[in-house]
Amino acid sequence: MKQLITYFKEFHQNLYRLQTLILIGLWATLLLSFNYYFDFEDSYIDHIKPFFLKGCVFFLYHVIGYLGTVGIIHFTTDRKLLVQNKEFWIKFTLVFIVLATARSFFFHEYLVEDLEGYTRIYFYKVFSKARKVIIIFAGALLLYFLYDKEKLPNFYGLDWKAKNLRPYFIILLLLAPFIIGASFTPSFQKFYPFVKYAYPDIIANNFHLPKAIFIAFFEFVYALEFFGVELFFRGILIFGLVKYLGRDVVLPMAITYAVFHFGKPLGEAISSIIGGYLLGVISYYS
């Protein structure tokens, strides 16, 4: 716990005035209100069929959230973050193309087109989860070898030699009561668990195998999706852009992380700002 306090105390020293934080809070509220009032992602973006068009919309959606936050910091502090060199803007564009592709390129549809019924539904859901981590990891490799191989000591924060993991376990313990409490709310119970939409019980009957096998396989791939998401938000968006933005790299990431959650229940999107920011600060140091 002492290490966590040290991280946050050092991180916030002479960083933001109240005015900056209020404006970023209002910006986040505006983004949340727009999406959930109009149900913009679920009712509009998700129904766009052409991959390229959907990708462009997701690209703009996330970039607006990110650059809006950067712009507030730019105009309310003495750090002119929007004044960057050509390398930054090219790399920045590639980073968000990776995210937009992961959210819009449904190549897994071609993998299940010859399957039928509930078998198709199950593997469609499984491959949908695998799709994001494959695209993000491929994009991370591209960015790493183009820009960061000679500059970073590891692959966007990943290291075989784990450093102090205690802060993460402490955060898990602190958040556990809130996560458990949220799991009993109607909106969360309606949305989760994702495995129920893959109908593992029906697939198990079709293949005459224990249901636990299909649940375990789904959850394993689902865990890999979390790995991909963390690699992008706490890896690429922190370590890939920190040399340009310094400590200011964390807040724009947290707001973008909320935009990424706009298809989820409102409570999850709001909490993702806090969670993303806390993990972003820890990632910045460890």
C-alpha positions as CSV (number, residue, x, y, z in Angstrom):
1,M,0.0,0.0,0.0
2,K,2.9,2.3,0.8
3,Q,4.3,1.8,-2.7
4,L,0.9,2.7,-4.2
5,I,0.7,5.9,-2.2
6,T,4.3,6.8,-3.3
7,Y,3.3,6.3,-7.0
8,F,0.3,8.5,-6.8
9,K,1.9,11.2,-4.7
10,E,4.9,11.5,-7.0
11,F,2.7,11.3,-10.2
12,H,0.4,14.1,-9.2
13,Q,3.0,16.5,-7.9
14,N,2.6,19.8,-9.8
15,L,0.6,18.0,-12.5
16,Y,-2.9,19.4,-12.8
17,R,-4.8,22.4,-11.5
18,L,-8.5,22.0,-10.4
19,Q,-9.6,23.8,-13.6
20,T,-8.0,21.1,-15.8
21,L,-9.6,18.3,-13.9
22,I,-13.0,19.8,-13.9
23,L,-12.9,20.4,-17.7
24,I,-11.7,16.8,-18.3
25,G,-14.5,15.6,-16.0
26,L,-17.0,17.6,-18.1
27,W,-15.5,16.3,-21.3
28,A,-15.9,12.7,-20.0
29,T,-19.5,13.5,-19.0
30,L,-20.3,14.9,-22.4
31,L,-18.9,11.8,-24.2
32,L,-20.8,9.5,-21.8
33,S,-24.1,11.4,-22.1
34,F,-23.9,11.5,-25.9
35,N,-23.3,7.8,-26.3
36,Y,-25.8,6.6,-23.7
37,Y,-28.6,9.1,-24.5
38,F,-28.5,8.3,-28.2
39,D,-27.3,4.7,-27.6
40,F,-24.9,5.7,-30.3
41,E,-22.5,2.7,-30.4
42,D,-25.1,-0.1,-30.1
43,S,-27.8,1.5,-32.3
44,Y,-25.7,3.2,-34.9
45,I,-22.0,2.1,-35.1
46,D,-22.7,-1.6,-34.6
47,H,-25.1,-1.6,-37.5
48,I,-22.6,-0.2,-40.0
49,K,-21.8,-3.1,-42.4
50,P,-18.8,-2.1,-44.5
51,F,-15.6,-2.8,-42.6
52,F,-13.8,0.3,-43.8
53,L,-16.7,2.7,-42.9
54,K,-17.1,1.1,-39.5
55,G,-13.4,1.3,-38.9
56,C,-13.4,5.0,-39.8
57,V,-16.2,5.8,-37.4
58,F,-14.5,3.8,-34.5
59,F,-11.2,5.6,-35.4
60,L,-12.8,9.0,-35.1
61,Y,-14.8,8.0,-32.0
62,H,-11.7,7.1,-30.0
63,V,-9.5,9.8,-31.4
64,I,-12.0,12.5,-30.5
65,G,-12.1,11.2,-26.9
66,Y,-8.3,11.1,-26.7
67,L,-7.5,14.4,-28.5
68,G,-10.3,16.2,-26.6
69,T,-8.5,15.3,-23.3
70,V,-5.1,16.3,-24.7
71,G,-6.5,19.6,-26.0
72,I,-7.8,20.5,-22.5
73,I,-4.4,19.8,-21.0
74,H,-2.8,21.8,-23.8
75,F,-4.9,24.9,-23.2
76,T,-5.0,24.8,-19.4
77,T,-1.4,24.1,-18.6
78,D,2.0,25.3,-19.9
79,R,2.6,21.9,-21.6
80,K,1.7,22.4,-25.3
81,L,0.9,18.8,-26.0
82,L,-0.7,19.4,-29.4
83,V,2.6,20.8,-30.7
84,Q,4.2,17.6,-31.8
85,N,6.5,16.5,-34.6
86,K,5.6,14.5,-37.7
87,E,6.7,11.2,-36.1
88,F,4.2,11.6,-33.3
89,W,1.2,12.2,-35.6
90,I,2.1,9.3,-37.9
91,K,2.6,7.0,-34.9
92,F,-0.6,8.3,-33.2
93,T,-2.6,7.6,-36.4
94,L,-1.2,4.1,-36.6
95,V,-2.0,3.4,-33.0
96,F,-5.6,4.3,-33.4
97,I,-5.9,2.5,-36.7
98,V,-4.9,-0.7,-34.7
99,L,-7.7,0.0,-32.2
100,A,-10.3,0.7,-34.9
101,T,-9.3,-2.4,-36.8
102,A,-9.6,-4.5,-33.7
103,R,-13.2,-3.2,-33.2
104,S,-14.4,-3.4,-36.8
105,F,-12.6,-6.1,-38.8
106,F,-14.7,-9.2,-38.2
107,F,-12.5,-11.7,-40.0
108,H,-13.8,-14.5,-37.8
109,E,-17.1,-14.4,-39.7
110,Y,-15.2,-16.2,-42.6
111,L,-13.9,-18.9,-40.2
112,V,-17.4,-20.1,-39.3
113,E,-19.3,-19.6,-42.5
114,D,-19.5,-23.4,-43.2
115,L,-20.8,-24.2,-39.7
116,E,-24.5,-24.3,-38.8
117,G,-26.8,-23.7,-35.9
118,Y,-25.5,-23.4,-32.4
119,T,-22.1,-24.8,-33.4
120,R,-21.7,-21.7,-35.6
121,I,-22.9,-19.4,-32.8
122,Y,-20.5,-20.9,-30.3
123,F,-17.4,-20.7,-32.4
124,Y,-18.4,-17.2,-33.7
125,K,-18.4,-16.0,-30.2
126,V,-15.1,-17.7,-29.4
127,F,-13.3,-16.4,-32.5
128,S,-14.8,-12.9,-31.9
129,K,-12.9,-12.8,-28.6
130,A,-9.7,-14.1,-30.2
131,R,-10.0,-11.6,-33.0
132,K,-9.2,-8.5,-30.8
133,V,-6.1,-9.9,-29.2
134,I,-4.7,-11.2,-32.6
135,I,-5.2,-7.8,-34.2
136,I,-3.9,-5.8,-31.3
137,F,-0.8,-8.1,-30.8
138,A,0.0,-7.9,-34.6
139,G,-0.4,-4.1,-34.5
140,A,1.8,-3.9,-31.4
141,L,4.5,-5.9,-33.1
142,L,4.3,-3.6,-36.1
143,L,4.6,-0.4,-34.0
144,Y,7.3,-1.9,-31.9
145,F,9.6,-2.7,-34.8
146,L,8.8,0.5,-36.6
147,Y,9.3,2.9,-33.7
148,D,10.2,1.4,-30.3
149,K,12.5,-1.6,-30.5
150,E,15.6,0.5,-29.9
151,K,13.9,2.9,-27.4
152,L,12.1,0.6,-25.0
153,P,13.7,-1.9,-22.6
154,N,10.8,-4.3,-23.1
155,F,7.7,-5.0,-25.2
156,Y,5.4,-2.2,-24.1
157,G,5.8,-3.0,-20.4
158,L,5.8,-6.7,-20.7
159,D,8.7,-8.3,-18.9
160,W,9.5,-11.9,-18.1
161,K,11.0,-10.7,-14.8
162,A,8.0,-9.4,-13.0
163,K,8.5,-6.4,-10.7
164,N,6.5,-5.6,-7.6
165,L,3.1,-7.1,-8.2
166,R,1.7,-6.2,-4.7
167,P,0.1,-3.0,-5.9
168,Y,-2.1,-4.9,-8.4
169,F,-3.2,-7.4,-5.7
170,I,-4.0,-4.6,-3.4
171,I,-6.1,-2.9,-6.0
172,L,-7.9,-6.1,-6.7
173,L,-8.7,-6.5,-3.0
174,L,-10.0,-2.9,-2.8
175,L,-12.1,-3.2,-5.9
176,A,-13.5,-6.7,-5.1
177,P,-16.5,-5.5,-3.0
178,F,-17.5,-3.0,-5.7
179,I,-17.2,-5.6,-8.5
180,I,-19.2,-8.2,-6.5
181,G,-21.8,-5.5,-5.7
182,A,-22.1,-4.5,-9.3
183,S,-22.6,-8.1,-10.4
184,F,-26.0,-8.2,-8.7
185,T,-27.4,-5.2,-10.5
186,P,-29.9,-5.9,-13.3
187,S,-27.9,-4.2,-16.1
188,F,-24.8,-6.3,-15.3
189,Q,-26.8,-9.5,-14.9
190,K,-28.5,-8.9,-18.3
191,F,-25.1,-8.3,-20.0
192,Y,-22.9,-10.9,-18.3
193,P,-21.6,-13.6,-18.3
194,F,-20.8,-13.5,-22.0
195,V,-20.5,-17.3,-22.2
196,K,-24.3,-17.7,-21.9
197,Y,-24.6,-16.1,-25.4
198,A,-22.4,-19.0,-26.8
199,Y,-24.9,-21.7,-25.6
200,P,-22.2,-24.1,-24.2
201,D,-24.9,-26.4,-22.8
202,I,-26.4,-27.0,-26.2
203,I,-23.0,-27.5,-27.9
204,A,-22.0,-29.9,-25.2
205,N,-25.1,-32.0,-25.9
206,N,-24.4,-31.9,-29.7
207,F,-20.8,-33.1,-29.2
208,H,-21.7,-35.4,-26.3
209,L,-19.0,-33.8,-24.1
210,P,-19.1,-32.2,-20.7
211,K,-20.3,-28.6,-20.7
212,A,-17.3,-27.6,-18.6
213,I,-15.0,-28.1,-21.6
214,F,-16.8,-25.6,-23.7
215,I,-17.2,-23.1,-20.9
216,A,-13.5,-23.4,-20.0
217,F,-12.4,-22.9,-23.6
218,F,-14.6,-19.9,-24.0
219,E,-13.3,-18.3,-20.8
220,F,-9.7,-19.0,-21.7
221,V,-10.1,-17.1,-25.0
222,Y,-12.0,-14.4,-23.2
223,A,-9.0,-14.0,-20.8
224,L,-6.7,-13.6,-23.8
225,E,-9.0,-10.8,-25.0
226,F,-8.3,-9.0,-21.7
227,F,-4.6,-9.5,-22.3
228,G,-5.0,-7.8,-25.7
229,V,-6.9,-4.9,-24.2
230,E,-4.3,-4.4,-21.4
231,L,-1.5,-4.6,-23.9
232,F,-3.1,-1.8,-25.9
233,F,-4.3,0.6,-23.2
234,R,-1.7,0.1,-20.5
235,G,1.0,-0.9,-23.0
236,I,1.0,0.9,-26.3
237,L,-0.9,4.0,-25.1
238,I,1.4,4.4,-22.2
239,F,4.9,3.3,-23.2
240,G,4.4,4.0,-26.9
241,L,3.4,7.7,-26.4
242,V,5.1,8.6,-23.1
243,K,8.2,10.1,-24.7
244,Y,5.9,12.7,-26.4
245,L,3.4,13.4,-23.6
246,G,5.2,12.5,-20.4
247,R,3.0,12.1,-17.4
248,D,0.1,13.5,-19.4
249,V,-0.1,10.2,-21.3
250,V,-2.3,8.6,-18.6
251,L,-5.5,10.7,-18.5
252,P,-6.2,10.7,-22.3
253,M,-5.7,6.9,-22.2
254,A,-8.3,6.6,-19.4
255,I,-10.9,8.6,-21.3
256,T,-10.3,6.6,-24.4
257,Y,-10.6,3.4,-22.3
258,A,-14.1,4.7,-21.3
259,V,-15.0,5.2,-25.0
260,F,-13.9,1.6,-25.6
261,H,-16.5,0.5,-23.0
262,F,-19.4,2.5,-24.5
263,G,-21.0,-0.8,-25.6
264,K,-21.1,-2.0,-22.0
265,P,-23.4,-1.0,-19.1
266,L,-23.1,2.7,-18.1
267,G,-21.7,1.9,-14.7
268,E,-18.9,-0.1,-16.3
269,A,-18.0,2.7,-18.6
270,I,-17.9,5.2,-15.8
271,S,-15.8,3.0,-13.6
272,S,-13.4,2.3,-16.5
273,I,-12.2,5.9,-16.3
274,I,-11.2,5.4,-12.6
275,G,-9.8,1.9,-13.2
276,G,-8.0,2.9,-16.3
277,Y,-6.4,5.9,-14.6
278,L,-5.3,3.9,-11.6
279,L,-3.8,1.2,-13.7
280,G,-2.3,3.7,-16.0
281,V,-0.4,5.4,-13.2
282,I,0.9,2.1,-11.9
283,S,1.9,1.0,-15.4
284,Y,3.7,4.3,-15.8
285,Y,6.0,3.5,-12.9
286,S,6.2,-0.3,-12.9
